[in-house]
Amino acid sequence: MHFIKHWKSVFSAITLVALFYLVWDVFFTYTGVWGFNPDYFIGLTIFQLPLEECLFFFLIPYSSLFIHYALLHFFPAVHLSDKIVKWLSVVLIGFVLIIIVLYSDRMYTLINGLVLITALLLGLKDKFNILSRFFLSYLVILIPFTIVNGVLTGSFIPEPIVWYNNEENLGLRFFTIPVEDFGYTFSLMFLNLLLIERFKVIFNTNK
């Protein structure tokens, strides 16, 4: 697989996307959309974000992207057809649009929905057709995601590590996970993939 040979592309993409999500994270923390339980952190913070939260945007994407590229390596022929990708993307965009129109007063639902729609639109225009494979690898990524995010939001432990203000989301949970988090994870991983594939071209061209 030799995933390490793409380290420049991977870490360049992860860093750029992390910067965007860290700004988002800081804004939501300051406005009380979500927050962090100090009992679970070592105490070092950056703009009210625990150090561990900052590392999240580097470690979790890397792990998830590794899963995606491992699946590509071991199952290269498995992908969705262009027709299914377009149909699924349009349905998701339409569904999310309806949700954010109905609940535009809920900050997490609104911003998360807009970013997810943007990611899907970029995917439809993507010349590498990443969505045809990412829709499938995302289902695999959801397995560790559900376990890890379940713990972070309070599953199996006395108190949540990350708490959410339900006035700023739909108030719907999968176990303890806000349903918006599934769209959040999709956007986070997919935006990384879009940049990685473009950086691969740039760095190869420079060589």
Backbone as a printed PyTorch tensor [residue, N CA C, xyz], in Angstrom:
tensor([[[  0.8400,  -1.2110,   0.0000],
         [  0.0000,   0.0000,   0.0000],
         [  0.8780,   1.2660,   0.0000]],

        [[  1.9460,   1.2790,   0.8050],
         [  2.9130,   2.3870,   0.8190],
         [  2.2320,   3.7410,   1.0440]],

        [[  1.3440,   3.7730,   2.0150],
         [  0.6050,   5.0040,   2.2920],
         [  1.5410,   6.1490,   2.6590]],

        [[  2.6850,   5.8090,   3.2350],
         [  3.6280,   6.8240,   3.7070],
         [  4.1670,   7.6850,   2.5660]],

        [[  4.1540,   7.1660,   1.3430],
         [  4.7140,   7.9360,   0.2290],
         [  3.8770,   9.1730,  -0.0880]],

        [[  2.6580,   9.2110,   0.4170],
         [  1.7850,  10.3670,   0.1730],
         [  1.7180,  11.2950,   1.3860]],

        [[  2.7330,  11.2390,   2.2610],
         [  2.6580,  11.9740,   3.5140],
         [  2.5150,  13.4790,   3.2980]],

        [[  3.1520,  14.0350,   2.2860],
         [  3.0350,  15.4800,   2.0390],
         [  1.5930,  15.8600,   1.7140]],

        [[  0.9780,  15.0980,   0.8380],
         [ -0.4070,  15.3750,   0.4470],
         [ -1.3540,  15.2000,   1.6270]],

        [[ -1.1570,  14.1220,   2.3730],
         [ -2.0500,  13.8080,   3.4900],
         [ -1.9650,  14.8650,   4.5740]],

        [[ -0.7750,  15.1960,   5.0150],
         [ -0.6490,  16.1350,   6.1280],
         [ -0.9040,  17.5860,   5.7120]],

        [[ -0.6720,  17.9050,   4.4430],
         [ -1.0380,  19.2440,   3.9620],
         [ -2.5490,  19.4070,   3.9910]],

        [[ -3.2660,  18.3840,   3.5180],
         [ -4.7270,  18.4290,   3.5020],
         [ -5.2900,  18.4550,   4.9210]],

        [[ -4.7890,  17.5590,   5.7680],
         [ -5.2870,  17.4900,   7.1410],
         [ -5.0830,  18.8210,   7.8680]],

        [[ -3.9520,  19.4580,   7.6560],
         [ -3.6620,  20.7260,   8.3320],
         [ -4.6050,  21.8330,   7.8730]],

        [[ -4.8300,  21.9440,   6.5710],
         [ -5.7200,  22.9850,   6.0540],
         [ -7.1570,  22.7900,   6.5330]],

        [[ -7.6400,  21.5640,   6.4440],
         [ -9.0120,  21.2920,   6.8820],
         [ -9.1270,  21.4810,   8.3930]],

        [[ -8.0940,  21.0740,   9.1310],
         [ -8.1080,  21.2380,  10.5880],
         [ -8.2320,  22.7060,  10.9760]],

        [[ -7.5450,  23.5880,  10.2630],
         [ -7.6290,  25.0170,  10.5660],
         [ -9.0590,  25.5270,  10.4610]],

        [[ -9.7570,  25.1030,   9.3980],
         [-11.1600,  25.5010,   9.2250],
         [-12.0150,  24.9830,  10.3700]],

        [[-11.8640,  23.7120,  10.7060],
         [-12.6910,  23.1220,  11.7550],
         [-12.3170,  23.6350,  13.1480]],

        [[-11.0720,  24.0070,  13.3460],
         [-10.6860,  24.5720,  14.6330],
         [-11.3180,  25.9410,  14.8490]],

        [[-11.3730,  26.7580,  13.7950],
         [-12.0580,  28.0550,  13.8940],
         [-13.5320,  27.8380,  14.2170]],

        [[-14.1490,  26.8870,  13.5230],
         [-15.5410,  26.5180,  13.7810],
         [-15.6890,  26.0780,  15.2430]],

        [[-14.7760,  25.2550,  15.7020],
         [-14.8190,  24.7170,  17.0540],
         [-14.7030,  25.8270,  18.0970]],

        [[-13.7750,  26.7410,  17.8770],
         [-13.5950,  27.8610,  18.8070],
         [-14.8710,  28.7050,  18.8750]],

        [[-15.4540,  29.0020,  17.7180],
         [-16.6740,  29.8100,  17.6680],
         [-17.8120,  29.1380,  18.4310]],

        [[-17.9990,  27.8340,  18.2120],
         [-19.0760,  27.1110,  18.8970],
         [-18.8180,  26.9930,  20.3950]],

        [[-17.5550,  26.9130,  20.7770],
         [-17.2340,  26.8360,  22.2050],
         [-17.5200,  28.1600,  22.8940]],

        [[-17.1270,  29.2540,  22.2500],
         [-17.3660,  30.5810,  22.8250],
         [-18.8560,  30.9110,  22.9050]],

        [[-19.6390,  30.4330,  21.9460],
         [-21.0680,  30.7450,  21.9120],
         [-21.9190,  29.7250,  22.6540]],

        [[-21.2880,  28.6940,  23.2140],
         [-22.0240,  27.7320,  24.0350],
         [-22.7940,  26.6930,  23.2630]],

        [[-22.4490,  26.4790,  22.0070],
         [-23.1080,  25.4260,  21.2280],
         [-22.6790,  24.0610,  21.7570]],

        [[-21.4180,  23.9680,  22.1620],
         [-20.9220,  22.7750,  22.8350],
         [-19.8010,  23.1670,  23.7800]],

        [[-19.3540,  22.2370,  24.5810],
         [-18.2930,  22.5200,  25.5330],
         [-17.6400,  21.2260,  25.9920]],

        [[-16.6810,  21.3450,  26.9090],
         [-15.8480,  20.2070,  27.2750],
         [-15.7900,  20.0520,  28.7950]],

        [[-15.8340,  18.8110,  29.2270],
         [-15.7940,  18.4920,  30.6480],
         [-14.3360,  18.4800,  31.1110]],

        [[-13.9420,  19.4270,  31.9560],
         [-12.5240,  19.5440,  32.3610],
         [-12.0020,  18.3320,  33.1280]],

        [[-12.8880,  17.4950,  33.6510],
         [-12.4530,  16.3170,  34.4070],
         [-11.7040,  15.3080,  33.5310]],

        [[-11.8640,  15.4210,  32.2100],
         [-11.2890,  14.4160,  31.3140],
         [-10.0520,  14.9110,  30.5590]],

        [[ -9.5930,  16.1220,  30.8430],
         [ -8.4860,  16.6920,  30.0800],
         [ -7.3140,  17.0420,  30.9890]],

        [[ -6.1340,  17.1580,  30.3940],
         [ -4.9390,  17.4530,  31.1890],
         [ -4.8750,  18.9130,  31.6070]],

        [[ -5.6760,  19.7780,  30.9630],
         [ -5.7590,  21.1740,  31.4060],
         [ -5.1520,  22.1960,  30.4740]],

        [[ -4.4230,  21.7810,  29.4490],
         [ -3.8560,  22.7290,  28.4920],
         [ -4.9160,  23.1080,  27.4640]],

        [[ -5.1170,  24.4140,  27.2640],
         [ -6.1500,  24.8700,  26.3360],
         [ -5.5860,  25.8960,  25.3560]],

        [[ -6.2090,  25.9720,  24.1890],
         [ -5.8930,  26.9610,  23.1630],
         [ -7.2120,  27.5890,  22.7300]],

        [[ -7.4140,  28.8590,  23.0370],
         [ -8.6880,  29.5380,  22.7570],
         [ -9.8650,  28.7410,  23.3290]],

        [[ -9.7280,  28.3060,  24.5510],
         [-10.7260,  27.5340,  25.3010],
         [-10.8810,  26.0990,  24.7950]],

        [[-10.1110,  25.6840,  23.8070],
         [-10.1720,  24.2970,  23.3390],
         [ -9.1080,  23.4840,  24.0600]],

        [[ -9.4750,  22.3580,  24.6520],
         [ -8.4600,  21.4760,  25.2330],
         [ -7.4750,  21.0330,  24.1520]],

        [[ -6.2380,  20.8310,  24.5370],
         [ -5.2250,  20.3620,  23.5910],
         [ -5.6810,  19.0860,  22.9010]],

        [[ -6.3270,  18.2120,  23.6600],
         [ -6.7940,  16.9400,  23.0870],
         [ -7.8190,  17.1710,  21.9760]],

        [[ -8.6440,  18.2040,  22.1180],
         [ -9.6260,  18.5310,  21.0810],
         [ -8.9280,  19.0060,  19.8170]],

        [[ -7.8690,  19.7840,  19.9580],
         [ -7.1030,  20.2400,  18.7930],
         [ -6.4670,  19.0640,  18.0590]],

        [[ -5.9430,  18.1180,  18.8240],
         [ -5.3140,  16.9390,  18.2200],
         [ -6.3350,  16.0580,  17.5070]],

        [[ -7.5890,  16.1300,  17.9320],
         [ -8.6600,  15.3550,  17.3080],
         [ -8.6910,  15.5550,  15.7950]],

        [[ -8.4900,  16.8070,  15.3510],
         [ -8.6300,  17.1240,  13.9290],
         [ -7.4320,  16.6650,  13.0890]],

        [[ -6.4320,  16.1270,  13.7490],
         [ -5.2960,  15.5480,  13.0380],
         [ -5.2950,  14.0220,  13.1440]],

        [[ -5.5670,  13.5150,  14.3380],
         [ -5.4740,  12.0680,  14.5600],
         [ -6.6650,  11.2990,  14.0040]],

        [[ -7.8700,  11.8030,  14.2330],
         [ -9.0590,  11.0920,  13.7610],
         [ -9.1500,  11.1020,  12.2310]],

        [[ -8.9380,  12.2370,  11.5580],
         [ -8.9290,  12.1950,  10.0830],
         [ -7.8610,  11.2560,   9.5250]],

        [[ -6.6520,  11.2750,  10.1100],
         [ -5.6050,  10.3940,   9.6020],
         [ -6.0390,   8.9320,   9.7180]],

        [[ -6.5700,   8.5530,  10.8640],
         [ -7.0100,   7.1670,  11.0630],
         [ -8.1160,   6.7930,  10.0840]],

        [[ -9.0800,   7.6900,   9.9080],
         [-10.2100,   7.4210,   9.0220],
         [ -9.7670,   7.3710,   7.5610]],

        [[ -8.8840,   8.2820,   7.1760],
         [ -8.3820,   8.2950,   5.7990],
         [ -7.5710,   7.0350,   5.5040]],

        [[ -6.8500,   6.5530,   6.5070],
         [ -6.0980,   5.3150,   6.3320],
         [ -7.0610,   4.1610,   6.0360]],

        [[ -8.1910,   4.1250,   6.7390],
         [ -9.2100,   3.1050,   6.4730],
         [ -9.6900,   3.2070,   5.0370]],

        [[ -9.9810,   4.4350,   4.5880],
         [-10.4650,   4.6450,   3.2220],
         [ -9.4690,   4.1260,   2.1930]],

        [[ -8.2050,   4.5130,   2.3310],
         [ -7.2090,   4.1160,   1.3350],
         [ -6.8530,   2.6290,   1.4430]],

        [[ -6.9720,   2.0540,   2.6280],
         [ -6.7640,   0.6090,   2.7720],
         [ -7.8570,  -0.1570,   2.0210]],

        [[ -9.0840,   0.3220,   2.1310],
         [-10.1860,  -0.3130,   1.3980],
         [ -9.9850,  -0.1850,  -0.1080]],

        [[ -9.4960,   0.9730,  -0.5570],
         [ -9.1950,   1.1450,  -1.9840],
         [ -8.1240,   0.1600,  -2.4360]],

        [[ -7.1520,  -0.0620,  -1.5820],
         [ -6.0350,  -0.9410,  -1.9360],
         [ -6.4760,  -2.4060,  -2.0160]],

        [[ -7.2370,  -2.8450,  -1.0390],
         [ -7.6160,  -4.2550,  -0.9730],
         [ -8.8610,  -4.5890,  -1.7940]],

        [[ -9.6960,  -3.5800,  -2.0640],
         [-10.9150,  -3.8170,  -2.8540],
         [-11.0250,  -2.7540,  -3.9510]],

        [[-10.0990,  -2.7500,  -4.8860],
         [-10.0350,  -1.6750,  -5.8940],
         [-11.2420,  -1.6210,  -6.8370]],

        [[-11.9310,  -2.7240,  -6.9970],
         [-13.0430,  -2.7550,  -7.9530],
         [-14.3800,  -2.3570,  -7.3310]],

        [[-14.4150,  -2.1960,  -6.0260],
         [-15.6770,  -1.9000,  -5.3430],
         [-15.9480,  -0.4000,  -5.3480]],

        [[-17.0110,  -0.0040,  -5.9970],
         [-17.4120,   1.4060,  -6.0260],
         [-18.8560,   1.5030,  -6.5030]],

        [[-19.4600,   2.6530,  -6.2990],
         [-20.8230,   2.9070,  -6.7640],
         [-20.7900,   3.4750,  -8.1760]],

        [[-21.8440,   3.2440,  -8.9070],
         [-21.9340,   3.7900, -10.2610],
         [-22.1690,   5.2960, -10.2000]],

        [[-21.8510,   5.9860, -11.2930],
         [-22.0660,   7.4380, -11.3440],
         [-23.5300,   7.7860, -11.1120]],

        [[-24.4200,   6.9640, -11.6440],
         [-25.8580,   7.2180, -11.5070],
         [-26.2810,   7.1610, -10.0460]],

        [[-25.8150,   6.1530,  -9.3290],
         [-26.1710,   6.0150,  -7.9140],
         [-25.5740,   7.1500,  -7.0970]],

        [[-24.3330,   7.5320,  -7.3990],
         [-23.6720,   8.6250,  -6.6750],
         [-24.4580,   9.9220,  -6.8500]],

        [[-24.8530,  10.2250,  -8.0740],
         [-25.6110,  11.4570,  -8.3300],
         [-26.9640,  11.4240,  -7.6390]],

        [[-27.6470,  10.2830,  -7.7430],
         [-28.9730,  10.1540,  -7.1280],
         [-28.8670,  10.3000,  -5.6130]],

        [[-27.9100,   9.6010,  -5.0090],
         [-27.7460,   9.6380,  -3.5630],
         [-27.3470,  11.0360,  -3.0850]],

        [[-26.4680,  11.7000,  -3.8270],
         [-26.0200,  13.0430,  -3.4480],
         [-27.1590,  14.0420,  -3.5180]],

        [[-27.9470,  13.9780,  -4.5930],
         [-29.0690,  14.9060,  -4.7630],
         [-30.1140,  14.6970,  -3.6720]],

        [[-30.4090,  13.4490,  -3.3500],
         [-31.3800,  13.1490,  -2.2850],
         [-30.8810,  13.6930,  -0.9470]],

        [[-29.5980,  13.4700,  -0.6460],
         [-29.0360,  13.9620,   0.6130],
         [-29.0510,  15.4830,   0.6690]],

        [[-28.6830,  16.1290,  -0.4350],
         [-28.6870,  17.5940,  -0.4760],
         [-30.0960,  18.1320,  -0.2500]],

        [[-31.0690,  17.5170,  -0.9150],
         [-32.4560,  17.9430,  -0.7510],
         [-32.9460,  17.7560,   0.6720]],

        [[-32.6220,  16.6210,   1.2580],
         [-33.0420,  16.3290,   2.6340],
         [-32.4310,  17.3250,   3.6100]],

        [[-31.1240,  17.5790,   3.4710],
         [-30.4370,  18.5050,   4.3740],
         [-30.9740,  19.9220,   4.1930]],

        [[-31.2670,  20.3080,   2.9640],
         [-31.8480,  21.6320,   2.7200],
         [-33.1670,  21.8180,   3.4640]],

        [[-33.9950,  20.8080,   3.4200],
         [-35.2790,  20.8710,   4.1220],
         [-35.0560,  21.0330,   5.6190]],

        [[-34.1090,  20.2720,   6.1590],
         [-33.8260,  20.3240,   7.5990],
         [-33.3480,  21.7150,   8.0140]],

        [[-32.4110,  22.2900,   7.2440],
         [-31.8600,  23.5830,   7.6750],
         [-32.8620,  24.7190,   7.4620]],

        [[-33.7900,  24.5650,   6.5230],
         [-34.8450,  25.5680,   6.3650],
         [-35.8080,  25.5090,   7.5520]],

        [[-36.1620,  24.2940,   7.9600],
         [-37.0900,  24.1250,   9.0770],
         [-36.4690,  24.4840,  10.4210]],

        [[-35.1500,  24.2980,  10.5280],
         [-34.4790,  24.5200,  11.8140],
         [-33.3040,  25.4840,  11.6590]],

        [[-33.5270,  26.5580,  10.9370],
         [-32.4580,  27.5310,  10.6820],
         [-32.0380,  28.2910,  11.9330]],

        [[-32.8410,  28.2040,  12.9950],
         [-32.5090,  28.8990,  14.2370],
         [-31.5640,  28.0950,  15.1200]],

        [[-31.2150,  26.8770,  14.6880],
         [-30.3370,  26.0100,  15.4720],
         [-28.9480,  26.0110,  14.8370]],

        [[-28.0030,  26.6010,  15.5510],
         [-26.6940,  26.9130,  14.9860],
         [-25.9530,  25.6850,  14.4680]],

        [[-25.8970,  24.6290,  15.2680],
         [-25.1460,  23.4460,  14.8400],
         [-25.8070,  22.8000,  13.6330]],

        [[-27.1100,  22.6960,  13.6570],
         [-27.8470,  22.1050,  12.5330],
         [-27.6340,  22.9190,  11.2670]],

        [[-27.7020,  24.2270,  11.3760],
         [-27.5790,  25.1140,  10.2180],
         [-26.1860,  25.0490,   9.5980]],

        [[-25.1630,  25.3300,  10.3980],
         [-23.8040,  25.3860,   9.8480],
         [-23.3400,  24.0110,   9.3820]],

        [[-23.6290,  22.9940,  10.1690],
         [-23.2570,  21.6390,   9.7850],
         [-23.9260,  21.2540,   8.4730]],

        [[-25.2050,  21.6200,   8.3200],
         [-25.9270,  21.3130,   7.0910],
         [-25.3530,  22.0340,   5.8840]],

        [[-25.0080,  23.2910,   6.0510],
         [-24.4380,  24.0630,   4.9430],
         [-23.0850,  23.5100,   4.5100]],

        [[-22.2510,  23.1140,   5.4740],
         [-20.9480,  22.5410,   5.1380],
         [-21.1220,  21.1950,   4.4470]],

        [[-22.0710,  20.3940,   4.9150],
         [-22.3280,  19.0840,   4.2950],
         [-22.8090,  19.2510,   2.8550]],

        [[-23.7100,  20.1870,   2.6210],
         [-24.1850,  20.4430,   1.2560],
         [-23.0350,  20.8880,   0.3630]],

        [[-22.1920,  21.7710,   0.8830],
         [-21.0270,  22.2330,   0.1150],
         [-20.1190,  21.0690,  -0.2520]],

        [[-19.8630,  20.1860,   0.7150],
         [-19.0100,  19.0230,   0.4650],
         [-19.6040,  18.1210,  -0.6180]],

        [[-20.9080,  17.8960,  -0.5600],
         [-21.5650,  17.0370,  -1.5550],
         [-21.5420,  17.6770,  -2.9400]],

        [[-21.7540,  18.9890,  -3.0090],
         [-21.6980,  19.6790,  -4.3040],
         [-20.2910,  19.6110,  -4.8960]],

        [[-19.2950,  19.7880,  -4.0640],
         [-17.9050,  19.6600,  -4.5270],
         [-17.6380,  18.2420,  -5.0060]],

        [[-18.2280,  17.2720,  -4.3070],
         [-18.0620,  15.8830,  -4.7080],
         [-18.6780,  15.5940,  -6.0580]],

        [[-19.8110,  16.1930,  -6.3590],
         [-20.4700,  15.9880,  -7.6530],
         [-19.6430,  16.5740,  -8.7950]],

        [[-18.8790,  17.6220,  -8.5060],
         [-18.0510,  18.2540,  -9.5370],
         [-16.6310,  17.6860,  -9.5850]],

        [[-16.3360,  16.8080,  -8.6590],
         [-14.9740,  16.2870,  -8.5170],
         [-14.5950,  15.3710,  -9.6810]],

        [[-13.4930,  15.6810, -10.3480],
         [-13.0710,  14.8910, -11.5070],
         [-12.5100,  13.5240, -11.1110]],

        [[-12.1250,  13.3740,  -9.8290],
         [-11.6030,  12.0920,  -9.3670],
         [-12.7140,  11.1270,  -8.9400]],

        [[-13.9430,  11.6320,  -8.9060],
         [-15.1100,  10.8110,  -8.5580],
         [-14.9120,  10.0970,  -7.2140]],

        [[-14.4380,  10.8310,  -6.2270],
         [-14.1360,  10.2450,  -4.9200],
         [-15.3860,   9.7210,  -4.2280]],

        [[-16.5170,  10.3750,  -4.4510],
         [-17.7440,   9.9630,  -3.7790],
         [-18.1230,   8.5190,  -4.0840]],

        [[-17.7840,   8.0400,  -5.2720],
         [-18.1810,   6.6740,  -5.6610],
         [-17.5700,   5.6370,  -4.7250]],

        [[-16.4490,   5.9640,  -4.1200],
         [-15.8150,   5.0440,  -3.1780],
         [-16.0060,   5.4910,  -1.7240]],

        [[-16.0720,   6.8090,  -1.5280],
         [-16.1670,   7.2900,  -0.1490],
         [-17.5060,   6.9540,   0.4810]],

        [[-18.5830,   6.9640,  -0.2780],
         [-19.8740,   6.5840,   0.2980],
         [-19.7870,   5.2100,   0.9560]],

        [[-19.0280,   4.3080,   0.3570],
         [-18.8920,   2.9490,   0.8950],
         [-17.9120,   2.8980,   2.0590]],

        [[-16.7580,   3.5460,   1.9180],
         [-15.7810,   3.5130,   3.0080],
         [-16.3050,   4.2670,   4.2300]],

        [[-17.1610,   5.2610,   3.9990],
         [-17.7550,   5.9980,   5.1130],
         [-18.5540,   5.0580,   6.0160]],

        [[-19.2250,   4.0740,   5.4210],
         [-19.9990,   3.1220,   6.2130],
         [-19.0930,   2.3060,   7.1250]],

        [[-17.8910,   2.0030,   6.6540],
         [-16.9230,   1.2770,   7.4840],
         [-16.3610,   2.1990,   8.5570]],

        [[-16.0590,   3.4360,   8.1830],
         [-15.5340,   4.4180,   9.1350],
         [-16.5180,   4.6600,  10.2790]],

        [[-17.8140,   4.5310,   9.9860],
         [-18.8320,   4.7540,  11.0060],
         [-18.7240,   3.7800,  12.1810]],

        [[-18.1180,   2.6190,  11.9560],
         [-18.0130,   1.6330,  13.0460],
         [-17.1280,   2.1650,  14.1730]],

        [[-15.8500,   2.5050,  13.9010],
         [-15.0430,   3.0810,  14.9960],
         [-15.5520,   4.4570,  15.4240]],

        [[-16.1130,   5.2160,  14.4680],
         [-16.6450,   6.5380,  14.8130],
         [-17.7340,   6.4390,  15.8750]],

        [[-18.6500,   5.4990,  15.6900],
         [-19.7610,   5.3510,  16.6290],
         [-19.2620,   4.9670,  18.0170]],

        [[-18.2520,   4.1190,  18.0600],
         [-17.6930,   3.7140,  19.3490],
         [-17.0050,   4.8990,  20.0310]],

        [[-16.0880,   5.5610,  19.3030],
         [-15.3200,   6.6610,  19.8840],
         [-16.2190,   7.8430,  20.2240]],

        [[-17.0670,   8.2510,  19.2870],
         [-17.9230,   9.4080,  19.5420],
         [-18.9880,   9.0950,  20.5910]],

        [[-19.3690,   7.8240,  20.6590],
         [-20.3000,   7.4190,  21.7040],
         [-19.7100,   7.6520,  23.0840]],

        [[-18.4480,   7.2850,  23.2600],
         [-17.7720,   7.5110,  24.5350],
         [-17.6340,   9.0120,  24.8000]],

        [[-17.2300,   9.7590,  23.7870],
         [-17.0410,  11.2040,  23.9650],
         [-18.3230,  11.9050,  24.4030]],

        [[-19.4590,  11.4110,  23.9190],
         [-20.7300,  12.0650,  24.2300],
         [-21.4500,  11.4330,  25.4190]],

        [[-20.7910,  10.4750,  26.0950],
         [-21.3390,   9.9810,  27.3550],
         [-21.7030,   8.5250,  27.4410]],

        [[-21.5460,   7.7710,  26.3720],
         [-21.8410,   6.3400,  26.4420],
         [-20.7830,   5.6290,  27.2790]],

        [[-21.2220,   4.7750,  28.1550],
         [-20.3450,   3.9050,  28.9470],
         [-19.5670,   4.6380,  30.0420]],

        [[-19.7620,   5.9410,  30.1930],
         [-19.0520,   6.6910,  31.2370],
         [-20.0640,   7.5470,  31.9980]],

        [[-19.7320,   7.9560,  33.2420],
         [-20.7050,   8.6840,  34.0760],
         [-21.1680,  10.0040,  33.4720]],

        [[-20.2430,  10.7540,  32.8650],
         [-20.5750,  12.0660,  32.3060],
         [-19.9600,  12.1930,  30.9160]],

        [[-20.5720,  12.9870,  30.0260],
         [-19.9820,  13.1750,  28.6950],
         [-18.6710,  13.9500,  28.7450]],

        [[-17.7800,  13.6270,  27.8480],
         [-16.5390,  14.3860,  27.7060],
         [-16.8180,  15.6770,  26.9460]],

        [[-17.6730,  15.5560,  25.9260],
         [-18.1160,  16.7200,  25.1430],
         [-19.6210,  16.8500,  25.3250]],

        [[-20.0690,  18.0110,  25.7910],
         [-21.5050,  18.2190,  25.9500],
         [-22.0390,  19.1420,  24.8540]],

        [[-23.3040,  18.9590,  24.4970],
         [-23.9540,  19.7370,  23.4440],
         [-25.1570,  20.4790,  24.0000]],

        [[-25.3360,  21.6990,  23.5580],
         [-26.5110,  22.4850,  23.8970],
         [-27.6340,  22.0820,  22.9440]],

        [[-28.6160,  21.3620,  23.4320],
         [-29.6790,  20.8330,  22.5710],
         [-30.5590,  21.9130,  21.9550]],

        [[-30.4510,  23.1340,  22.4420],
         [-31.2000,  24.2280,  21.8190],
         [-30.5830,  24.6300,  20.4810]],

        [[-29.3460,  24.1770,  20.2290],
         [-28.6490,  24.5190,  18.9920],
         [-28.5490,  23.3370,  18.0290]],

        [[-29.2160,  22.2400,  18.3340],
         [-29.2590,  21.0970,  17.4120],
         [-30.6630,  20.5080,  17.4110]],

        [[-30.8680,  19.4470,  16.6630],
         [-32.2030,  18.8770,  16.5380],
         [-32.6840,  18.1860,  17.8080]],

        [[-31.7500,  17.8630,  18.6990],
         [-32.1290,  17.1600,  19.9200],
         [-32.3370,  15.6730,  19.7020]],

        [[-31.9680,  15.1810,  18.5100],
         [-32.0850,  13.7570,  18.1970],
         [-30.7370,  13.0920,  18.3770]],

        [[-30.7180,  11.9490,  19.0660],
         [-29.4670,  11.2630,  19.3590],
         [-29.5140,   9.8130,  18.8760]],

        [[-28.3630,   9.3580,  18.3870],
         [-28.1670,   7.9340,  18.1350],
         [-27.3560,   7.4360,  19.3220]],

        [[-28.0300,   6.7450,  20.2600],
         [-27.4870,   6.5090,  21.5800],
         [-27.2240,   7.8840,  22.2090]],

        [[-25.9660,   8.2840,  22.3990],
         [-25.6940,   9.6100,  22.9700],
         [-25.1520,  10.5830,  21.9240]],

        [[-25.0720,  10.1640,  20.6720],
         [-24.4530,  10.9720,  19.6110],
         [-25.5050,  11.8290,  18.9130]],

        [[-25.3390,  13.1570,  18.8900],
         [-26.2590,  13.9930,  18.1070],
         [-26.2250,  13.5730,  16.6300]],

        [[-27.3770,  13.4940,  15.9900],
         [-27.4170,  13.0020,  14.6070],
         [-26.6170,  13.8970,  13.6680]],

        [[-26.4730,  15.1750,  14.0080],
         [-25.6840,  16.0820,  13.1770],
         [-24.2240,  15.6380,  13.0700]],

        [[-23.7460,  14.9240,  14.0800],
         [-22.3460,  14.4980,  14.0800],
         [-22.0190,  13.5710,  12.9080]],

        [[-23.0150,  12.8510,  12.4170],
         [-22.7700,  11.9490,  11.2870],
         [-22.4900,  12.7490,  10.0180]],

        [[-23.1950,  13.8620,   9.8410],
         [-22.9060,  14.7470,   8.7210],
         [-21.5920,  15.4780,   8.9090]],

        [[-21.3060,  15.8580,  10.1460],
         [-20.0490,  16.5320,  10.4960],
         [-18.8570,  15.6520,  10.1260]],

        [[-18.9390,  14.3780,  10.4790],
         [-17.8590,  13.4370,  10.1800],
         [-17.7010,  13.2270,   8.6770]],

        [[-18.8180,  13.1190,   7.9750],
         [-18.7650,  12.9440,   6.5200],
         [-18.0260,  14.1170,   5.8690]],

        [[-18.4120,  15.3330,   6.2330],
         [-17.7940,  16.5280,   5.6460],
         [-16.3100,  16.6110,   5.9840]],

        [[-15.9840,  16.3680,   7.2390],
         [-14.5960,  16.4470,   7.6940],
         [-13.7030,  15.5010,   6.8980]],

        [[-14.1320,  14.2650,   6.7490],
         [-13.3180,  13.2780,   6.0260],
         [-13.2900,  13.5450,   4.5290]],

        [[-14.4320,  13.9020,   3.9650],
         [-14.4970,  14.0700,   2.5150],
         [-13.7120,  15.2910,   2.0480]],

        [[-13.7760,  16.3810,   2.7980],
         [-12.9980,  17.5640,   2.4270],
         [-11.5020,  17.2600,   2.4630]],

        [[-11.0830,  16.4430,   3.4090],
         [ -9.6940,  16.0020,   3.4350],
         [ -9.3350,  15.2170,   2.1820]],

        [[-10.1990,  14.3070,   1.7850],
         [ -9.9390,  13.4860,   0.5970],
         [ -9.8460,  14.3320,  -0.6660]],

        [[-10.7320,  15.3050,  -0.8000],
         [-10.6900,  16.1900,  -1.9650],
         [ -9.3360,  16.8850,  -2.0860]],

        [[ -8.8410,  17.3850,  -0.9650],
         [ -7.5520,  18.0830,  -0.9850],
         [ -6.3840,  17.1150,  -1.1920]],

        [[ -6.4570,  15.9520,  -0.6020],
         [ -5.3700,  14.9770,  -0.7540],
         [ -5.1560,  14.6310,  -2.2200]],

        [[ -6.2400,  14.3510,  -2.9310],
         [ -6.1090,  13.9630,  -4.3310],
         [ -5.5460,  15.1010,  -5.1760]],

        [[ -5.8650,  16.3250,  -4.8250],
         [ -5.3170,  17.4650,  -5.5630],
         [ -3.8550,  17.7110,  -5.2050]],

        [[ -3.5210,  17.5420,  -3.9460],
         [ -2.1200,  17.6890,  -3.5460],
         [ -1.2460,  16.6010,  -4.1710]],

        [[ -1.8050,  15.4190,  -4.3540],
         [ -1.0430,  14.3460,  -5.0170],
         [ -0.5960,  14.7890,  -6.4090]],

        [[ -1.5080,  15.4210,  -7.1230],
         [ -1.1990,  15.9060,  -8.4680],
         [ -0.1480,  17.0110,  -8.4090]],

        [[ -0.3170,  17.9320,  -7.4660],
         [  0.6260,  19.0560,  -7.3470],
         [  2.0280,  18.5760,  -7.0180]],

        [[  2.1420,  17.7270,  -6.0150],
         [  3.4650,  17.2650,  -5.5800],
         [  4.1290,  16.3620,  -6.6220]],

        [[  3.3300,  15.5700,  -7.3430],
         [  3.8970,  14.7420,  -8.4010],
         [  4.3780,  15.5870,  -9.5700]],

        [[  3.6150,  16.6630,  -9.8390],
         [  3.9940,  17.5670, -10.9330],
         [  5.2970,  18.2860, -10.5900]],

        [[  5.4140,  18.7000,  -9.3200],
         [  6.6250,  19.3930,  -8.8930],
         [  7.8600,  18.5030,  -9.0120]],

        [[  7.6730,  17.2000,  -8.8160],
         [  8.7960,  16.2770,  -8.9450],
         [  9.2820,  16.2350, -10.3870]]])
